[in-house]
């Protein structure tokens, strides 16, 4: 009898630990004419790419402007690695690297046509090559091409964002209205969101157990587990979302049209 009770308690405890916790709207930060497309953090600073303003801006946790760096050509979904900012310049067909000293260099890549997103994981790099309808992935100093234009699994219709994890590559396949998952050899593994009625999957954020998708035209963010099961849909105070990020247990959602950030908490 004691063993049965103990087993029941353990089962309940595990179920409680695995239970999904909903996000709830907390507040909105106004950005004063910063129409942000991408968000990342580096050296404890929050950076946004202002696509309309052709600049990067850093803000504090109240949304106030701290710094700005100009002379980019429509910077898109940015990321950070080892203190550097990685910036896809959609208007210049290049990837820029901004060092902590703010010195700007360029990443040597195959020819790009409007890069929309970039991510680095250890020594691996992936780029969403928007008008070429493909992902460029570099590992061990070798670039491979993933995908081509089309609507079948393994094909893209304007990919806008990409993220590498330990085992996989996640792609926001914007105008096929879904997210696709690939192995690091370029094999298609999974399609997520094809039945969610997404209208432009513009941005993604992947944790060790969750996938966050910005549904741009439907003014919402969809959260799933890594198997593609929908866990929650966020809609409150969200308008034309482009990117998302978890910072200090808050979910930051960029509202491109409203020039604001919606903060959610658990």
C-alpha positions in Angstrom: 0.0 0.0 0.0 2.8 2.4 0.9 4.6 1.6 -2.4 1.3 2.4 -4.3 0.9 5.8 -2.5 4.5 6.7 -3.1 4.3 5.8 -6.8 1.2 7.9 -7.1 2.9 10.9 -5.5 5.9 10.5 -7.8 3.6 10.4 -10.9 1.7 13.5 -9.8 5.0 15.3 -9.2 6.3 14.5 -12.6 3.1 15.5 -14.3 3.2 18.8 -12.4 6.8 19.4 -13.6 5.9 18.7 -17.2 2.7 20.8 -17.2 2.8 23.7 -19.6 2.6 27.2 -17.9 0.6 29.7 -19.9 2.0 33.2 -20.8 -0.1 36.2 -19.9 0.1 39.8 -21.2 1.9 42.1 -18.8 2.5 45.4 -20.5 3.5 47.1 -23.8 6.6 49.1 -24.4 6.4 51.9 -26.9 9.5 52.2 -29.2 9.1 55.7 -30.5 9.2 55.0 -34.3 11.4 52.0 -34.1 9.8 49.4 -36.4 11.7 46.3 -35.2 12.1 43.2 -37.3 14.6 41.2 -35.2 15.7 41.0 -31.6 18.6 39.6 -29.8 20.8 40.1 -26.7 24.5 40.5 -26.5 26.7 41.5 -23.5 23.5 42.0 -21.4 22.1 44.5 -23.9 18.9 44.2 -25.9 19.3 44.9 -29.6 16.7 45.5 -32.3 17.0 45.7 -36.1 14.9 48.7 -37.3 14.2 47.7 -40.9 12.5 51.0 -41.8 15.2 53.1 -40.2 18.1 51.1 -41.7 19.7 50.9 -38.2 20.3 48.8 -35.2 19.2 50.2 -31.8 19.8 49.0 -28.2 17.2 49.6 -25.6 16.8 49.1 -21.9 14.1 47.0 -20.2 11.7 49.9 -20.3 12.0 50.3 -24.0 14.1 53.5 -23.9 16.7 54.0 -26.6 20.3 53.6 -25.4 22.3 53.6 -28.6 21.8 53.4 -32.4 24.1 52.4 -35.2 23.1 53.5 -38.7 24.1 52.8 -42.3 22.6 49.4 -42.7 20.3 48.4 -45.6 17.1 46.9 -44.1 18.6 44.8 -41.3 16.4 41.8 -40.7 16.4 38.9 -38.1 19.6 39.5 -36.2 21.4 37.2 -33.8 24.5 37.2 -31.6 27.4 35.0 -31.0 30.5 35.5 -28.7 29.8 39.2 -28.3 29.3 39.9 -32.0 26.1 40.9 -33.7 25.2 39.1 -36.9 23.2 41.2 -39.2 21.5 40.1 -42.5 21.3 43.1 -44.7 18.3 42.4 -46.9 19.0 45.5 -49.1 22.7 44.8 -49.6 22.6 41.0 -50.0 25.3 40.6 -47.4 25.8 39.5 -43.8 27.5 42.0 -41.6 29.3 41.3 -38.3 29.3 44.0 -35.7 32.1 43.5 -33.1 31.9 44.8 -29.5 34.1 47.7 -30.6 31.3 48.5 -33.2 33.8 47.7 -36.0 31.8 46.3 -39.0 33.0 43.4 -41.1 31.3 41.1 -43.6 30.8 37.4 -43.5 32.1 35.6 -46.6 29.2 33.5 -48.0 27.9 32.1 -51.3 25.9 34.7 -53.3 22.8 35.9 -51.4 19.6 37.5 -52.6 18.0 39.4 -49.7 19.1 37.5 -46.6 16.4 37.6 -44.0 17.7 35.7 -41.0 20.9 34.3 -39.6 21.9 32.1 -36.6 25.1 30.8 -35.3 25.5 27.8 -33.0 29.1 27.0 -32.0 30.9 26.9 -35.3 27.8 26.3 -37.4 26.0 29.1 -39.3 22.6 29.1 -41.1 21.2 31.9 -43.3 17.7 32.3 -44.6 18.2 33.3 -48.3 14.9 34.9 -49.0 14.6 35.4 -52.7 16.6 32.3 -53.5 14.1 30.2 -51.4 16.8 28.3 -49.6 18.8 27.9 -46.4 22.6 28.1 -46.5 24.2 26.0 -43.8 27.9 26.0 -42.9 29.6 23.4 -40.8 33.3 22.4 -40.8 34.0 25.3 -43.2 31.7 23.9 -45.8 28.5 25.4 -47.1 25.5 23.2 -48.1 22.2 24.3 -49.7 18.9 23.2 -48.2 15.7 23.6 -50.2 14.4 25.2 -53.3 11.3 27.1 -54.3 8.1 25.2 -53.9 5.4 24.1 -51.4 6.3 20.4 -50.8 8.2 19.3 -47.7 11.8 20.4 -48.0 10.9 23.3 -50.3 10.4 27.0 -49.3 8.4 30.0 -50.3 10.4 32.9 -49.0 12.1 31.7 -45.8 12.5 34.6 -43.3 14.1 33.2 -40.1 16.3 30.3 -39.1 17.6 28.8 -35.9 20.2 26.0 -35.2 19.8 23.7 -32.2 22.1 20.9 -31.1 20.6 18.4 -33.5 18.4 20.3 -36.0 17.8 23.4 -38.1 14.4 25.2 -37.8 13.1 27.4 -40.6 10.3 30.0 -40.7 8.9 29.1 -44.2 7.0 32.4 -44.3 4.7 32.1 -47.3 4.2 28.4 -47.1 2.7 29.4 -43.7 4.6 26.9 -41.6 7.9 25.9 -39.9 10.1 23.2 -41.2 12.7 21.2 -39.3 15.8 19.7 -41.0 18.7 17.5 -39.9 22.2 19.0 -40.3 22.7 17.0 -43.5 19.7 18.8 -45.0 17.2 16.0 -44.6 13.6 17.2 -44.0 12.4 15.8 -40.7 9.2 17.6 -39.8 6.7 20.2 -40.8 5.0 22.2 -38.0 2.0 24.5 -38.3 0.6 23.5 -41.7 -2.8 23.0 -40.1 -2.7 26.1 -37.9 -4.0 28.5 -40.6 -0.9 30.6 -40.3 -0.7 33.6 -42.6 3.0 34.4 -42.9 5.3 32.6 -40.4 7.9 35.4 -40.2 9.9 34.7 -37.0 10.8 31.7 -34.8 12.4 31.1 -31.4 13.3 27.6 -30.3 14.1 26.5 -26.7 15.0 23.1 -25.5 11.3 22.2 -25.4 9.2 24.9 -27.1 8.8 26.5 -30.5 7.5 30.1 -30.8 6.1 31.2 -34.2 5.1 34.8 -35.2 1.9 34.6 -37.3 2.4 38.0 -38.9 -0.9 38.6 -40.8 -3.1 37.0 -38.1 -1.6 39.2 -35.4 -0.7 36.3 -33.0 2.1 34.1 -31.7 1.7 30.4 -31.6 3.6 28.2 -29.1 4.1 24.5 -29.7 6.2 21.7 -28.2 9.0 20.4 -30.4 6.7 17.7 -31.8 4.4 20.3 -33.2 1.6 20.1 -30.6 0.0 23.5 -30.1 0.2 24.7 -26.5 -1.0 28.3 -26.6 -1.9 31.1 -28.9 -1.1 34.7 -27.9 -3.2 37.5 -29.4 -3.6 40.3 -26.7 -1.8 43.5 -27.8 -0.1 41.9 -30.7 -0.1 43.5 -34.2 2.1 42.4 -37.1 4.6 40.4 -34.9 8.0 39.8 -36.5 10.1 38.2 -33.8 10.1 36.8 -30.3 12.6 36.2 -27.5 12.6 35.1 -23.9 14.6 37.5 -21.7 14.7 37.0 -17.9 11.5 34.9 -17.8 9.6 37.4 -19.9 8.4 36.8 -23.5 9.3 39.8 -25.7 7.2 40.1 -28.9 8.0 42.7 -31.6 5.0 44.5 -33.0 6.3 45.9 -36.3 3.3 48.0 -37.3 2.7 49.4 -33.8 6.3 50.2 -33.2 6.1 48.5 -29.8 7.0 45.4 -27.8 4.5 43.3 -26.0 5.8 41.7 -22.8 4.2 38.5 -21.5 4.9 36.7 -18.2 4.0 33.5 -16.6 
